[in-house]
Amino acid sequence: RFHAIARNLSEPAACRSVVEEAVRHGAGLDALCNVAAINRFHHFLEMPESDWHAILAVNLSSVAFLCQAALPHLIARRGCIVNVASVAAAKGQAYTVAYCASKGGIVQLTRALAMEFVDEPVRINAVAPGGVDTAMNQNLAFPEGMDWKKVKRYSGPRAMARPEEIAGVIAFLASDEASNVHGAIWAVDGGLTAG
Protein backbone atom coordinates (compact mmCIF):
# COMPACT_ATOMS: atom_id res chain seq x y z
CA ARG A 1 0.00 0.00 0.00
CA PHE A 2 1.06 3.57 -0.62
CA HIS A 3 -0.40 6.53 1.24
CA ALA A 4 0.82 9.98 0.18
CA ILE A 5 0.96 12.78 2.76
CA ALA A 6 1.88 16.24 1.46
CA ARG A 7 3.42 18.66 3.95
CA ASN A 8 5.68 21.72 3.97
CA LEU A 9 8.70 20.18 5.69
CA SER A 10 10.30 23.56 6.30
CA GLU A 11 7.92 23.83 9.29
CA PRO A 12 8.87 21.75 12.39
CA ALA A 13 5.21 21.21 13.30
CA ALA A 14 4.59 19.68 9.87
CA CYS A 15 7.48 17.27 10.41
CA ARG A 16 5.95 16.07 13.65
CA SER A 17 2.46 15.76 12.19
CA VAL A 18 3.58 13.78 9.14
CA VAL A 19 5.28 11.20 11.35
CA GLU A 20 2.19 10.86 13.54
CA GLU A 21 -0.04 10.50 10.48
CA ALA A 22 2.27 7.88 8.97
CA VAL A 23 2.16 5.90 12.21
CA ARG A 24 -1.66 6.10 12.28
CA HIS A 25 -1.98 4.85 8.70
CA GLY A 26 0.31 1.86 9.13
CA ALA A 27 1.09 -0.86 11.62
CA GLY A 28 3.95 1.23 13.01
CA LEU A 29 7.09 2.89 11.73
CA ASP A 30 10.03 0.76 10.61
CA ALA A 31 12.10 3.20 8.55
CA LEU A 32 12.48 6.93 8.05
CA CYS A 33 14.15 7.96 4.81
CA ASN A 34 14.85 11.70 4.60
CA VAL A 35 15.07 12.49 0.90
CA ALA A 36 13.44 15.92 0.44
CA ALA A 37 15.79 18.69 -0.74
CA ILE A 38 15.98 21.93 -2.66
CA ASN A 39 18.94 23.71 -4.24
CA ARG A 40 19.57 27.14 -5.71
CA PHE A 41 22.74 28.41 -7.32
CA HIS A 42 23.97 31.91 -6.38
CA HIS A 43 27.00 34.10 -6.42
CA PHE A 44 27.45 34.00 -2.65
CA LEU A 45 27.60 37.79 -2.26
CA GLU A 46 24.21 38.03 -3.99
CA MET A 47 22.48 35.17 -2.17
CA PRO A 48 19.18 36.31 -0.62
CA GLU A 49 18.70 35.57 3.06
CA SER A 50 15.37 33.96 2.21
CA ASP A 51 17.09 31.35 0.01
CA TRP A 52 19.62 30.54 2.74
CA HIS A 53 16.82 30.01 5.27
CA ALA A 54 14.66 27.98 2.86
CA ILE A 55 17.49 25.62 1.86
CA LEU A 56 18.57 25.03 5.46
CA ALA A 57 14.96 24.56 6.60
CA VAL A 58 14.08 21.94 3.97
CA ASN A 59 17.44 20.19 3.64
CA LEU A 60 18.65 20.12 7.25
CA SER A 61 16.11 21.27 9.84
CA SER A 62 13.39 18.99 8.45
CA VAL A 63 15.75 16.02 8.80
CA ALA A 64 16.39 16.88 12.45
CA PHE A 65 12.72 17.34 13.32
CA LEU A 66 11.57 14.25 11.40
CA CYS A 67 14.22 12.20 13.21
CA GLN A 68 13.16 13.68 16.55
CA ALA A 69 9.53 12.75 15.93
CA ALA A 70 10.28 9.31 14.48
CA LEU A 71 12.95 7.98 16.83
CA PRO A 72 10.65 6.80 19.66
CA HIS A 73 8.61 4.80 17.12
CA LEU A 74 11.72 3.44 15.40
CA ILE A 75 13.34 2.38 18.67
CA ALA A 76 10.15 0.55 19.67
CA ARG A 77 10.21 -1.42 16.39
CA ARG A 78 13.99 -1.81 16.01
CA GLY A 79 13.82 0.37 12.92
CA CYS A 80 16.22 2.62 11.07
CA ILE A 81 16.87 6.04 9.60
CA VAL A 82 18.48 6.66 6.23
CA ASN A 83 19.28 10.32 5.52
CA VAL A 84 20.23 11.60 2.10
CA ALA A 85 23.29 13.83 2.26
CA SER A 86 25.34 14.58 -0.86
CA VAL A 87 28.83 14.63 -2.28
CA ALA A 88 28.44 18.35 -1.51
CA ALA A 89 29.02 17.45 2.14
CA ALA A 90 32.58 16.33 1.32
CA LYS A 91 33.58 18.65 -1.53
CA GLY A 92 33.19 22.41 -1.51
CA GLN A 93 31.11 23.45 -4.49
CA ALA A 94 31.09 26.94 -5.92
CA TYR A 95 27.76 28.77 -6.15
CA THR A 96 25.95 26.35 -3.78
CA VAL A 97 27.13 27.48 -0.35
CA ALA A 98 23.77 26.96 1.39
CA TYR A 99 23.27 23.54 -0.20
CA CYS A 100 26.77 22.41 0.81
CA ALA A 101 26.25 23.68 4.35
CA SER A 102 22.93 21.83 4.62
CA LYS A 103 24.33 18.54 3.32
CA GLY A 104 27.42 18.79 5.53
CA GLY A 105 25.02 19.29 8.40
CA ILE A 106 23.19 16.09 7.49
CA VAL A 107 26.44 14.12 7.67
CA GLN A 108 27.23 15.41 11.15
CA LEU A 109 23.59 15.09 12.27
CA THR A 110 23.66 11.44 11.17
CA ARG A 111 26.91 10.73 13.00
CA ALA A 112 25.84 12.57 16.16
CA LEU A 113 22.50 10.75 16.30
CA ALA A 114 24.23 7.42 15.66
CA MET A 115 26.44 8.01 18.70
CA GLU A 116 23.66 9.30 20.93
CA PHE A 117 21.50 6.26 20.14
CA VAL A 118 24.31 3.69 19.85
CA ASP A 119 22.86 1.70 22.77
CA GLU A 120 19.33 1.65 21.36
CA PRO A 121 17.89 -0.89 18.88
CA VAL A 122 17.89 1.56 15.95
CA ARG A 123 20.28 2.11 13.03
CA ILE A 124 21.06 5.57 11.67
CA ASN A 125 22.96 6.01 8.40
CA ALA A 126 23.16 8.27 5.37
CA VAL A 127 23.86 8.04 1.68
CA ALA A 128 25.87 10.71 -0.11
CA PRO A 129 24.99 10.77 -3.81
CA GLY A 130 26.72 12.69 -6.53
CA GLY A 131 24.55 14.15 -9.28
CA VAL A 132 21.22 12.38 -9.69
CA ASP A 133 18.93 12.79 -12.70
CA THR A 134 15.96 14.24 -10.81
CA ALA A 135 13.58 17.13 -11.40
CA MET A 136 15.60 19.23 -8.95
CA ASN A 137 18.75 18.90 -11.04
CA GLN A 138 16.94 19.18 -14.35
CA ASN A 139 15.39 22.54 -13.40
CA LEU A 140 18.31 24.38 -11.81
CA ALA A 141 18.78 28.05 -12.71
CA PHE A 142 22.36 29.28 -12.90
CA PRO A 143 23.49 32.84 -12.14
CA GLU A 144 24.87 35.07 -14.85
CA GLY A 145 28.63 35.12 -15.13
CA MET A 146 29.08 31.73 -13.49
CA ASP A 147 32.52 30.20 -14.10
CA TRP A 148 31.72 26.76 -15.53
CA LYS A 149 35.29 25.57 -14.93
CA LYS A 150 34.57 25.74 -11.20
CA VAL A 151 31.38 23.70 -11.62
CA LYS A 152 33.02 21.07 -13.84
CA ARG A 153 35.31 20.08 -10.93
CA TYR A 154 32.41 18.44 -9.11
CA SER A 155 30.25 17.28 -12.01
CA GLY A 156 31.82 13.80 -11.78
CA PRO A 157 33.66 11.49 -14.15
CA ARG A 158 30.52 9.52 -14.99
CA ALA A 159 26.97 10.34 -15.98
CA MET A 160 24.43 11.32 -13.35
CA ALA A 161 22.95 8.47 -11.37
CA ARG A 162 19.42 7.30 -12.01
CA PRO A 163 17.09 7.79 -9.01
CA GLU A 164 16.55 4.04 -8.71
CA GLU A 165 20.30 3.54 -8.21
CA ILE A 166 20.20 5.73 -5.11
CA ALA A 167 16.90 4.17 -4.00
CA GLY A 168 18.52 0.72 -4.16
CA VAL A 169 21.23 1.74 -1.70
CA ILE A 170 18.65 3.37 0.59
CA ALA A 171 16.58 0.17 0.48
CA PHE A 172 19.64 -1.90 1.36
CA LEU A 173 20.52 0.32 4.33
CA ALA A 174 16.91 0.11 5.52
CA SER A 175 16.88 -3.68 5.24
CA ASP A 176 17.94 -6.41 7.65
CA GLU A 177 20.88 -7.11 5.31
CA ALA A 178 22.49 -3.95 6.74
CA SER A 179 21.87 -4.97 10.36
CA ASN A 180 25.42 -4.07 11.45
CA VAL A 181 25.69 -0.78 9.55
CA HIS A 182 25.33 2.17 11.93
CA GLY A 183 26.68 5.71 11.73
CA ALA A 184 27.91 5.22 8.17
CA ILE A 185 27.90 7.67 5.26
CA TRP A 186 27.76 5.70 2.01
CA ALA A 187 29.09 7.50 -1.07
CA VAL A 188 27.05 6.76 -4.19
CA ASP A 189 28.80 9.20 -6.50
CA GLY A 190 30.32 7.31 -9.43
CA GLY A 191 33.83 7.72 -8.03
CA LEU A 192 33.72 11.51 -7.65
CA THR A 193 35.10 11.55 -4.10
CA ALA A 194 37.54 8.67 -4.68
CA GLY A 195 40.29 10.88 -6.02
N, C-alpha and C positions, 0 to 999 in steps of 0.2 A: 504494500500500500504506500501511497505517496500523498502527503497532506502539505500543501504549500501555505506558509504563513508569511505575509509581507509586513515588514517593519522597517522603520528608519533606525538603523543600528548606531547612528551617531548620538542617540539619546540613551543614557544608561537605563532609564526606566523601561524602554522598549526591549533592551537586552534581557532584562529580568523577566518581562512578560512573555517573551517568545520562548524562553526556556520552560516556564510554567505551562504555557499552552502546549508545547511539544510533549511534556510529561503527561498532561491530561489526555492527549490524543493517542498515546501509545501505552505499552505495558510498562514503561519506565524509560530511562535514558541510559544507553550503553556507550554512545560516542558523541563527542562534540567536535565538529570539524569547522574551524574558523577560516573561511575562504574569501569573504567579502573584502573588496578593496577598491580604491579609486586612485588615480594618478593624474597629475597635471605637470607639464613642463613649464619652467619659468627661467628667465634670467633671475638669479637670486635677489639682486637688488631691486627688482621690480615685482617680486612675489607679493600678492595681496595677503594681508593677515587672515582674511576669511578663507583663503585656500589652504594656508598652513593649518588652521584650526579644523577645517573639514577633513583634510587628509589624515591628520592625527586622530580625529574622533572616529572615523570609519575604520581606518587600518589598524590602529593600536588600542584606543580606549575601548572599542566594542569588544575586542578580544579579551581584554581584562575583565570587563563586566559580564560577558557571556561565561567565561571560566568561573568567575565568582558565583554566579547563579547556578551553574551546572555541577560544580564539584561535589556538593553534598549528595546529589543523585548518582553521580558517576562512582563515587566511593562506595555507596550502598550496593551498586551492581557490579563492582569490580570493572568499571569501564575505562575509557581513555579519552584523551584530547589530542587532536592533531591540528596544529596551527599552520597556516601558510605564511611563511616569511618570503624571502626572495634572495637572489644573488645580490641584490642591492644592499643587503645587510652586511655583506662581506667586502664589497667593492664600492668605493665612492663613485658616484655617477653624476656627471655634470648635468645641470638643469633640472634635477629631481631631488633637491635637498630634503624636502618634506617627506617624500616617499621613502628615501633612504633612511631617514631618521625613524620613520614609523616601522619599517621592516627590521632595522637593527633593534628597535625596541621589542619587537615580537621575539627575536632570538633570545634576548636577555630575560624577557617575561617567561618564556618557555623554560629556560634553564632554572630561573629562580623558583618557579612553581614546582618544577621537578624535584628540587632540593627540599622545599618546604613540605612537600607531600611524599617524600621518599619512603616513609614508613607506612603509608596508606595503600590500600589495594586499588591503585589507579595508575595509569601510565600517561605521561605527558611528553609529547614530541612535536617536532615541526619538520616540514619540508621547506626547502629553499630552491624554488624553480628559477631558471633563467627566463628568457622570453617565452611566452606561451601565446599561441594563436587564439586569442579571445577577443570579444567585443571591446574590452578596455584598451587593448593594444592596437586594435584595428582603427580606433576612432580618436587616437591621440592628436592633439593640436600642438604644434611646435612653434616656439617664439621666433620672431624675425631675427636674423643675424646669428642664428645658432651655428656653432662650429661643429660640423658633422664629423670631423676627425676625432673630436672628444667623445662623441656618441659611439662611433665605430669601435672604440676600445672595449666596450662592454656589450656589443651586439652578439658576440659569441661566434665560435668557429663553425657551428652547425646551424641548420634551420631551426626556427622556433619549434618548441614542443607542441604536440597536439594536447588539448585538454585531457583527453582520456589517458595519456601517458602520466600526467600528474595525478589524476584520479586513481590510477592503479597503485601508485606508491602510497597515497593516502589510505586506500582500502587495505593495503598490506599492513601499514602501521596501526590501523584500527582493528586488525584481526588478531586472533589467538596465535597466529604464526609469529607475531612480533612480541610475544609475551615477556621477553627479557630486554626489550628496547625501551629505555626510559631516559629522558633528558637529552635525547639526540636531535641533531639538526641534519637532516638528510638533503644533500645537494642533488638536485635533479636539473642540471644545467648544461648538459651536452659537453661537459669538459671545460666550461668557461673559467671556473675557479681552480682548475687543476694546475694551471701554469701561467 
